[in-house]
Amino acid sequence: MAGIPLNKNIGIIGGGITGVICAIFLAKEGNKVTIFERKELLGETSSRTTKLLHGGIRYLENLQLSEVKNGLNDRYWWLENFPDNTKKIEIMIPFRSFISLKFFKYLFGIKIYEFLSFTKKLGKGRIVINSNKFQSINQTKISNYLSFFDGAMDDKLLGSKLKEQLRDLNVTIHEYCEVKNFNNRGQINDLTFDQSILAAGPWTNILMKNNSIDSDKEIDFIKGSHLVINKKITNGFMFEGICKTRYIFALPYSDKTLLGTTEKRVNTPEDPYIENDEKDYLIKSYNSIFINSIKSTDIDSSFSGVRPLIKSAKNIHKSSRDFYVQQDDKLISIFGGKWTTAPSIARKVVTIINNE
Ligand SMILES: Cc1cc2nc3c(=O)[nH]c(=O)nc-3n(C[C@H](O)[C@H](O)[C@H](O)COP(=O)(O)OP(=O)(O)OC[C@H]3O[C@@H](n4cnc5c(N)ncnc54)[C@H](O)[C@@H]3O)c2cc1C
């Protein structure tokens, strides 16, 4: 019967943000949940993000309206439920000239972004013209800005909170426990569950193929890398990279700057690392707008992750961040998504399980 907690025994393969939030939502519904994680909870892709909770303003360019709206709703969910580990952040977009098509295109985009947030708006963006307010920016080149608001998170502290919730909800956690075998009858390794969930992020396809489960969805392995720069900034910025086809974020990161990301198609999700051309690209892009230029000795650290994107476009900059949930008898497999949209994925999974 729909909507009644059924106290099912549920096994989840993968302890990234998708698996963790599904576990929390399902345990709150009264189910007994077990997570199997090959390494540490939240240790893979979910620890390699830009730390933004967002609808994805740049996806408006590809008219991915419902995907953006979904993300904006989830963004609000995170800020409302975890106020100690999340905050709103104003992000400035620099422009050389405000009399340009690009400026008006972005102004329009920001208005749509705010409109789609509706009552869950985090703040109203600004238009800043001929200003030398942002001292870190090269004023001889840039003095005009648009701004918009998004969410930012401290993923380490937020992750600890989520692990605490898993413990409070009596979710059984098996870390360093790789799942080799599973099927659509609820089997995971040598255990049998009423329902199993495959939430292995970029590894989803590989695990399905190894276990002879078909899907018409495929994961596109798109690596993204970040640099942590030994420079403090007080504002968030989103600016065009030197390739001119994508945007880069420079965000406050305690007393440093988080700079990223790149987009590079790779062959495997295993052990991603930043390559020299990615480092060069990020450094040159930063130096194209900031006044105190950086070099490789200013890099404090770097990290890379492979996005679990559903293969949707040849041009990787246009790939959708949307998610897809596939059901095969007692197995639910999750493709795609973002950290931000994990609650939407979990709601969908709960609905499927409650309606079984
Ligand atoms: C560069 C970059 C920047 C990003 N920035 C943002 C951002 O700012 N905001 C945002 O919302 N999203 C962002 N994302 C997207 C976000 O990181 C991912 O969508 C999200 O973390 C995916 O979570 P997941 O749980 O699906 O995958 P993962 O975090 O990868 O979790 C899957 C887990 O499955 C485990 N696993 C794999 N195989 C097995 C097995 N055989 N047995 C057991 N366990 C297994 C893995 O060890 C892993 O821990 C970014 C992604 C990247 C790469």
The ligand as a Gaussian input file, in Angstrom:
#p B3LYP/6-31G(d) Opt

LIG

0 1
 C       35.102000      18.629000      -9.819000
 C       33.719000      18.466000      -9.281000
 C       33.064000      19.545000      -8.712000
 C       31.771000      19.392000      -8.231000
 N       31.179000      20.449000      -7.604000
 C       29.938000      20.302000      -7.103000
 C       29.349000      21.371000      -6.372000
 O       29.940000      22.417000      -6.130000
 N       28.081000      21.181000      -5.911000
 C       27.399000      20.019000      -6.129000
 O       26.242000      19.946000      -5.736000
 N       27.949000      18.975000      -6.788000
 C       29.209000      19.092000      -7.262000
 N       29.801000      18.046000      -7.904000
 C       29.032000      16.807000      -8.124000
 C       29.104000      15.907000      -6.900000
 O       30.409000      15.790000      -6.434000
 C       28.626000      14.505000      -7.262000
 O       27.449000      14.558000      -8.010000
 C       28.327000      13.693000      -6.013000
 O       29.378000      13.790000      -5.094000
 C       28.116000      12.251000      -6.410000
 O       27.868000      11.521000      -5.251000
 P       27.688000       9.970000      -5.363000
 O       27.354000       9.482000      -4.009000
 O       26.721000       9.671000      -6.438000
 O       29.117000       9.437000      -5.860000
 P       30.448000       9.214000      -4.992000
 O       30.681000      10.299000      -4.021000
 O       31.533000       8.879000      -5.928000
 O       30.078000       7.927000      -4.168000
 C       30.036000       6.657000      -4.750000
 C       30.692000       5.691000      -3.774000
 O       30.563000       4.364000      -4.257000
 C       31.684000       3.659000      -3.790000
 N       31.854000       2.419000      -4.540000
 C       32.242000       2.277000      -5.837000
 N       32.309000       0.977000      -6.144000
 C       31.947000       0.289000      -5.033000
 C       31.822000      -1.090000      -4.729000
 N       32.097000      -2.032000      -5.638000
 N       31.441000      -1.450000      -3.485000
 C       31.167000      -0.516000      -2.553000
 N       31.269000       0.809000      -2.784000
 C       31.653000       1.211000      -4.003000
 C       32.837000       4.649000      -3.995000
 O       33.944000       4.306000      -3.190000
 C       32.185000       5.970000      -3.607000
 O       32.446000       6.336000      -2.275000
 C       31.103000      18.152000      -8.353000
 C       31.783000      17.059000      -8.903000
 C       33.085000      17.203000      -9.343000
 C       33.815000      16.014000      -9.874000

